[in-house]
Amino acid sequence: MDDDEEDARAAALAAAMAGPQGAADVDDGGDGAAPAPVPHPYSALNPECVLDALDSIGLRGDGRLLGLNSYENRVYQVGIEDAPPLVVKFYRPGRWSDAAILEEHAFTEELAVREIPVVPALALEGRTLHHFNGFRFAVFTRHGGRAPELSDPSVLEWTGRFIARIHAVGAVKPYLERPALDIATFGTEPCEFLQTNQFIPPDLVEAYASVSQQALDGVRRSYDRAGELPQLRLHGDCHGGNVLWTDAGPHFVDFDDSRMGPAIQDLWMMLSGDRGEQVRQMSDILAGYEDFCEFNPRQLHLVEALRTLRLIHYSAWLARRWDDPAFPVAFPWFNTQRYWQDRILELREQVALMNEPPLPV
């Protein structure tokens, strides 16, 4: 990470911890008065609120508070009196229902019981999900680690074994409260949101509408080629940043995006580089994965399709969060003319990639 990125992240986290800030305007009622700012829900999440929330469940903070890199939620490392520091996550208001959050907690607990290296929410006062002043939060033990060396075949094989063990548990029963990762939720609906809420510059609206439709058509053809595949509980966001490595191997963090979907979703995000590099990486991952789970090669038709859906969904995610003061600071390049020109080019490239044969195994 360079100095500019570090400064942006620090400023974003400072914004998240600050007091009330205007995030959007409201109607002035026709009297000509300046519109009153509407504070973002997170504007009330100041350090005192964080410490008081922990105190409400019997955890006494010692005043040390460190904001961790998270934008969807707010996550802090908190010093605890006479005990090791803990990590507390305050869930974004309105995103998940309590039942959906508790399904995630139950899944990670199932994994932990089977000695799969994940970080489940702690049960405190008989609960893993807590409420304080309109916020929902959970507490976790702090786990250190470094980024995995994904260029190392042994690391990829080791990681593949643990992803397979996660999937073996994930296949036992479905989620009932959390949505699926599919074309509708990650493609069609995000495209409609972007186009109807005027985030795309007027001179690029037609081009984006055209290329996004071509991209979604390519995704549908990819799904048709893959055929019907089992859907299981996934990590959902299984990239290198959510895998912490120690001498004992990997452990997986942040199941906040856990959904139902095809197994390949948790594998393709480990790939990088050109096609030849991705073929080698997938071979190494599957060498470990197939120790515990059978892999249907038809899933490889979905690699570029799922990448396309993620690209579309990511733009809509930024747009939906633009009223959060942390986002314009952390992502200043979003919603510029250059940003949307790049997204149009990116989707054109994805249309071409989805027409290529899948990675061989």
N, C-alpha and C positions, 0 to 999 in steps of 0.2 A: 504494500500500500504506500503511495507517495504522500508527500506532505500535504498537498491540496486535498486529497481524499481524507486524510486524517483530520484536517481542519474542518472539512464539511461534516464528517461524522460527529466530531466534538460539538460543533455548533448545533447540529440537529438534536443531539442528546441534551444540550443545554436548553434548547427551545422546548423540548419535551418536559423538562423539569421546571420550567419557568412558571410564573403566575399567569392569570387570565390574559389571553391574547385574542384579538379579533381574527376570526377565520372566514367570515362571510358577512354580507350585508343583508339587512332586512328592510322591508318597505318602510318609508318614512311617514306613511299615513297621509301623504298629500299635503302636509303643512310646511314643507320646505326645510324641515330640520334635518341635520346630518343623520344618516342612518346609524343606528346603534350596532356595534359589533356583536356578533354571536360567538361566544367563546366555544372552542372545541372542548369536547368532554375531557380530554386529557389535560386541559389547562388547570384543572383542579387537583391534578396528581403531583403535588409538590413534595419535597422531602419530608415535611411534617406528616402529610397524609400517608406516605409509604410507611413511616415508622409507627404511626398510630394504628395502621392496619395490622401490622405485625404484632403490636402490643395487644390488639383485640383477641388474638389467638394464643397469647401467652409467650410470645417471643420478644425479648427485650433487646432492641438494637442499641449498639454502642455509639451511633452517630456516623460511622463510616458507611458511605453510600456511593456506589460506583455504577453508573449507567452502562449497560452492555449493548452491543450492537444488535438492535432489533427495532423495526419500524412498524410492523403490523401490530405488535403488542408493545408494552413497555416492560423491560426486564432489568433488574438491578441486582448487583451483588451487595449484600448488606452484612455489615459486621454485627455479630451477636455477642452480648456480654457472656464471658466465661465459656465460650463455645466457638467452634469454627464458623466462618462466614457461611451464609446460605444465599441461594438465588431465589428471588421472588418474581413471578410473572403476573402482570396485571393485563387481563384480556381486553382486547379492543371492544368497547361497548357496542352491542348490537350485531356483532359478527356471528357468533355461535350462541345457540341456546345452552342453558345449563346442562341439559341432557346430552347434547353433542360433546361438550367439554368432558363430561364424566365418562362418555364412551371412550374418548382418547385416553383418559386416565386409567380406565379399566384395561385397555389394550396394552399399555406400557407395563402395567402391573402383571398381566399375564406373561409378558415377555421376561420381566425381571425374575418372576418365580421360576422360570425355566432357565435361569442363569444366562440369558441373552443380555449382552452389555448395553442397556438403555438406562435412562435416568427418569424413573417414575416420580410423580408428585408424591410428596410426603403426606401421610395421613396424620393430621393433627386435630385433636378433639373429636376423633372419629370421622373426620371429613378430609377430602383432598381439595375441594373447591370451597372457597370462603368469600364472604361478602362484606364490604365495608364502604359506606358513603357512596353507594351507587356503583362501586367497582367490584368485579369478580377477580379473585387472585388465587394463585397456588404457589406452594413453596417447594423447592428442590434442593437436594444436596449439591454442593459445588464440586464439579469434576473438571480437572485440568486436562490438558492434552495439546497436541500440535496437529497441524494439517497433515493428512496422510500423503505419502509419496506415491501418487497415483501413476507415476511412470515406472514403478517397481512391480514386476509381475507377481511377486510373492504377496505384496500388499493387496493387489487387486484380487488375487485368489482368496486370501484370508477374508477380505471384505465380502466377496461373493458368498462364502460359506455362511457368514452371519446374516446377510440379507435373505438367504434361503431359509435360515431358521426363523427369521421374522415372518416370512411368507408362510411357512408351515403352520405357524400359530394363527396368522391372519386368515388362513383358509378354513379354520375350524368353524367359524360362524361369521355372519355378515354384520356390518354396521346397520343400525336401524334409524339413527338420528342424523348421521353425517351424509352429505351428498356424494354422488359418484363423480369421478373424473371422466367426463365424456364430452362429445362434440358440442352438445347443447350448453353445458355449464362453462366450458373452457374456450368455446369458439363462437357459436352463434350469438349467444346472449352478450358476451363482451363486445363483439363487433357492433351489435345494435346499440349498446350503451355509448360507445365512442362516437358513433355517427349521429345519434339523436341528441347528444348533450354538447355538441359544437366544440369538441376538443381539437378536431382536425382543422387546419387552416382552410378557408373556403376554396382556394385554388387547388387544393390537394384532395378535397372530399371525393370527387369522382374517381380519381386514380386509386385512392385507398379502398373505396367501395368495390371497385373492379378487381383489384388484386386480392383483397381479402376474400371475395367470393370465389375466385379461382383457387385460393389456398384451401378454403373449406371444402370445395369440390374434391381437391386432391386428398384431403384428409379422409373424406367419405370413401373414396376409391381405395385408399390404403386399408381402411377398416374392412371393406368388402373383401380385399385380397387376404387379409388375416383370418377372416371368418370368425365364428363365435368362439370366444375365449373365456376361461374362468375369470370371475371377478373376486377379488379378495381384499382384505384390509391391508393397506400399504402404509409405509412411512409417508409417501406422497411428495416429499421434497428432499430426496436422498442424494444430495450433491456433496462434494468434498468439504464444504463449510459446515455441514451438519454431521460430520464424522470426525471425532477427536481421537487422535492416536497416541498411545503410550507404549512402553516396552511390552505391556501385556496384550497389545493389540488394539482394535478399534472399539469405541463405544459410540452409540448413536443418540443424538440429541434432537430436540425440537420436533415433536410429532404434531405440531399445531395444524399442519396441512394434511394430516392423515385422512384418507378417503378410501372408498372402494374403487378398484380399477384393475387393469391387467398388470401382471408381475413385471413386465418390461419397463414400466414407469420407474421402478426403483433401480433399474440397471443402466438405462441409457444415459442418465445424468452423470455417470462416472466416466463417460467417454469424452475425449477431446482430440484435437488435431485433425489431420487429413484422414481420408477413408482407410488407407493402409494402417495408420496408427489405431484407428477405432476397431478395425478387424482384430488386431493383436490384443487390444485391451479387452474386447468382449470375450475373446477366447480365454484369456486369463481369468476373467470374472466367472465365466461359466465353468471353468475347471474346478472352482470351489463351490459354486452354486449347485451343481449337479451331484455333489456329495450328499445333499439333503433334499433337493427338490428336482423333479423332472422339469426340463425346460422345453416348451413347444417352440420350434424354430419359426413357426408362422408368426409369432409375436414380433419378429424382426421387421415385418412390414410396417410396424407402428412406430419405429424409432423416429423417423423424420416427421411423421404425422403428429406424434406427441410433442416433438420439439416445436412444430408450427403452432399447436394449440397453446403451448406455454408462452410463446412470443406474443400472441394475441392477448392472452389473459394478462400478461405482465403489463402491457400498455393500459389496459382497462383498470388493473389494480392501482397503478399510479394515478390515473384519472379519478377514481373513486376516493382516493385518499388525499386529494390535492387541498382539501380544506384543513388538513392536519398541519399545523405550523412546522413540524419537523420535515415535511416532505419537500416544500420548495427550497429549503436550505440544503437538504441532502441530495436532491435530484434537480439542480438548477437547469440542466439541459433538457428536461422533459417539456413537452408542449411547445418547443421551438420549431421553426420552419425546417431546420436541419434534422431535428429528431424525426419528424414525420416523413421526410424524404428518405431517410435511412431505413425506416420501418417498411416503406413501400418497396425499396430495393431488397430488403431482407426477405420479405414475403415472396417476391418474384424468384429469389434464389431457392426458397423452400419449395415452391411449385415445381421447379426443375428437379430438385433432389428427390421429391416424392415420386417422380417418374422413373428414377433409377432402380435397379435391382436392390433388394435388401442386402445387408451385410451377410457375408457367408459365414457359416460356423462349421 
